[in-house]
Amino acid sequence: MPIAVRPAPPATAVTKTAPLEGVHLVNSAKPHTNGHAATAFTEARLSKPPDPLLLAYSITPELEREKLQFSQYVSIDLAHLIMLVDQGIVTPEVARPILRALLDVRARGLDGLHIDAGKGTLLLQIEAALVDVLGEDIAGSLHTGRSRIDQGGTARRLYKRDRLLEVMSHLTAFQRVVLDAAARYRDQLIPFYTHMQQAQPGNFGHYLLAFADRLHDDFERCAEALRRANRNPLGSVGLSGTSWPIDRTRTSQLLGFDSVLDNSKLAREAYYAAEIATALSFVMATLNDLATDLHVWCSNEFSTISLDDSFCSTSSIFPQKKNPVALESVRAAAGPAVSWGAAALATFRGEGTGDQALRSVPLLDAAFVTTMNALDLTGGVLSTLRVNTQRIDQLLAATWSTSSNLADELVKTKGYSFRQAHHVVARMVRLAEEGSISRSVVTPSLLARAAEQTIGEAIEIGEAELLRALDPHEFVETRTSTGAVCPAEVDKLMQRCERDVEADEQWLHVKVVHVNGAEEELEQSVLALLARGEEVTV
């Protein structure tokens, strides 16, 4: 079941700079200057153009994937050219017209770029646009000291970094929704279940804080994956480096990378993408577990929570139905997420170390979108659901979920081992069910009879003591171990989870500021170089 896309971007998403103000862009209709028709990329080596089948089933699909990375490709071109000028490899006089043409390409956007699949990948599409304006004698200088291998690898890393930061922004927003709900239901008792049977009384706020912990772990997994992804392969060139005196640290600064990917052989290495996919799978697993519980609890048989009507649907035949389709959508999306990392690894197994061209990109693109949508949708459900307190009280009153506390009391006050006490209480529950005796009216005589049948002697206990040991509120109040459900421990958990979310938000803020700052530095470097030319108005 598909998850509807939420169009609004998160506030902390990486920004993309608008065209530079004050810069006169070139006219893209201007013919190149040397009067010689440009040679097609494949023509110099191959005697035939690409076969229509190759175009349809290999080149075009790859080009479609690369179109998503258009802004990254242009930024790489700009950063690489600035570095070439800084290093004295390309003169400012050659670089300026290329810069202006690149800015024109960026300003016109992907829709303004004439795409001819026969020309090949996006790098070559942009290069062809520059050649049309400047000729190969000028435009051809841009490709000095790099290859499609490191250009493509760099674009993929930048794209995935930016998308992962966007996912992490949605993730921290959802963490806030969970904390708000946990605070709202800090004192709300609920049954905790194992094997779909009531196990012990719990606390809804405590339950939600467990998911806050898992989400913090999910965030840290994403952060660790991003750290390995955000390494700069640009300058690896083919696979062996280059004789040109390039400065890979400079392009790393201009593109917001954390470091240089040192070994040139790793330019096309793509296992970081499998790691990202796996991290996103963990996020979806967390959402699936929450959605599954809520799905069960909003059923007629449980009815401990109620979803807002705006996140439900109804039936064309059953008039009474209120279907929790939002939760069903999240659970359905979480199923295929299990295989995201495995699918990426399986793809790489067939490519070897030199050809990880990331044909699993469509899968990862879908993973980014699916994860963000599922976070938003689950957040909408959680922030609007209602807890049915009366139904919860009925369930807790009708079951024996506090039995373990009675066993503990027998150990503390009567000196029995826990296993002996466990036997006694278990037999008492069996006798009560056989006699249709509810927990609220159980008597000390029933406990005494159970003890005689199991440990061979009666146990004497007062009625008030017995009922207090079986009371759900008493149970919750007396769970005082670290991380337990008593109010004091829930407050401690809330405070720590709040610190965790603040740390995640701060980490994300610093990272986004770094990336945006690098983009601003790139823009300023472009502007400074153009300002030394003649076609600039400052």
Residue, then its C-alpha position, 0 to 999 in steps of 0.5 A: m500500500p503506497i504512502a502519500v508523499r508530504p510535499a513540504p521540505p523539512a526546515t533543516a534541509v540542505t539549501k540550494t543556492a540561487p543563481l549568482e546575482g550580478v553575473h551576466l550569464v552567457n547566451s546558450a544559443k551562441p555558437h562555439t568559437n573555433g568553427h569545428a564541429a564537436t566530436a561525439f564522445t563515442e565517435a573517436r573510439l567506436s565506429k557505430p553509435p549506440d544501438p537503440l536497445l543499448l540506449a533503451y535498456s542501459i544508457t537511458p535508465e542510467l541517465e534518468r537516475e543521474k538526472l536526480q543528481f543534476s544540482q550535484y553535478v553542476s556543483i562538482d563542475l564549479a568546484h573542480l574548475i575553481m580548484l584547477v584555477d587555484q592550482g594553475i592548471v587552467t587559466p582564469e581566462v579559460a575558466r571564466p567563460i566555462l563558469r558563466a556557461l555552467l551558471d547558465v546551465r544551472a539557472r536554466g535547470l534540468d528542463g532547460l538542458h537538451i538531453d540526447a541519450g546518445k551522448g551518454t551520461l549526465l556529465l557528457q550532457i552538460e559537457a555537450a551544452l558547454v561545447d555548444v556554446l564555447g567549443e571543445d577548445i574551451a569547454g574541454s578544459l573542464h575535464t582536466g584531472r578527473s574522469r567519469i569514475d570520480q565525477g559520478g562517484t562524487a555526485r552519488r555521494l553528495y546526492k545521498r548525503d543530502r537525501l540522508l540529511e533530509v531523512m534525518s531531519h524528518l527523523t528528529a521531527f518524529q522524535r519530538v512527536v514521540l516525546d510530546a506524546a510520552a509527556r502527554y501520557r506520562d501517567q497513563l497505565i496500559p497493559f504490557y503484552t507478551h505472546m499477545q497475552q497481558a504480562q504486566p501493567g505498564n505505562f504508555g509514556h514509558y512505552l513511547l520512551a522505549f521508541a524514543d530510545r530506538l529512534h535515537d539509535d536509528f539516528e546514530r546509525c544514520a550519522e555513522a553511515l553519513r560519516r563514511a558516505n561524506r568522503n570525497p572521491l573527486g580527484s581519484v580520476g580513473l582509479s590510479g590518480t593523476s599527474w596533474p597537481i590537483d588539490r583534493t582537499r580544496t574540492s572537499q572544502l567547496l563541496g562540504f565533504d568531511s574528508v578526502l577518500d584517500n585510496s584512489k582505487l575506492a572512487r567507485e566503491a559504493y558499500y556506503a550506500a548499502e550501509i545507508a540502506t541498512a540504516l534506513s531499514f532500521v528506521m522502518a523496523t522501528l516504525n513497523d513495530l510501533a505501527t503494529d502495536l497501535h494497529v492491534w490496540c485500535s482493533n475492536e477486540f482491544s480498543t485501548i486506543s482510537l485513531d483520529d478519523s482523518f487517518c482512517s478509511t471506511s468500507s464500501i460494504f461494511p457500514q460499521k468499519k473504521n479502517p486504520v489505513a495509515l498504520e497499514s500503509v506504514r506496515a506495508a512499506a516496512g516489509p520491503a525495507v527489510s531487503w534494502g541493504a541486502a539488495a544493494l550488497a547483492t548488486f555489488r557482488g556481481e560488479g566487482t571492485g571496479d564497477q560499482a556503478l550503483r545500479s541499486v540507486p533506484l532502490l535507494d531513492a525509493a528508500f529515502v522517500t519511503t522512510m521520510n513519508a513513513l516518519d511523517l505519516t506515523g507522526g500524524v497518527l501518533s499526535t492525534l490518537r486518543v487513549n481509551t482509559q475506560r477500556i484500559d481500566q476494564l482490561l486491567a481489572a479483568t486479568w491477572s497481569t499483576s500476579s508476578n508482584l504477588a509472587d514477589e510479595l510472598v518471597k519478601t514477606k513469607g520467605y519462600s523462594f521465587r519458584q515456590a511463590h510462582h507455583v502458588v500464584a500460578r495455581m491460584v490463578r488457575l483455580a480462580e479461572e476454573g471457578s470464574i472468580s475475578r481478580s477483584v474478589v479473590t480471597p486469601s482462602l483461595l491463595a491458601r488452597a493453591a499453596e497446599q496443592t503446590i508446596g504442601e502448606a497453606i499461606e496466611i495473608g490478609e485480604a487487604e494485603l492480597l488485593r494491594a499486591l494485585d492492584p495495577h496502580e500499586f504494581v506500577e508505583t512499586r517498579t522502582s528499578t532503573g528504567a522501570v515504569c514508576p513515575a520517578e523512573v519515567d521522569k528520568l527516562m524523559q529527561r535523558c530522551e530529551r537530551d538525546v533528541e537535543a544532541d541529535e538536533q544539534w548534530l544535524h544542525v552543525k552538519v547542515v550548517h557545514v554543508n550550506g557553508a561549503e556551498e556558500e564558499l563555492e558561490q563566493s569563489v565563483l563570484a570572486l573569479l568572475a569579478r576579475g573578468e570583464e563581463v561582471t557587474v558587481 
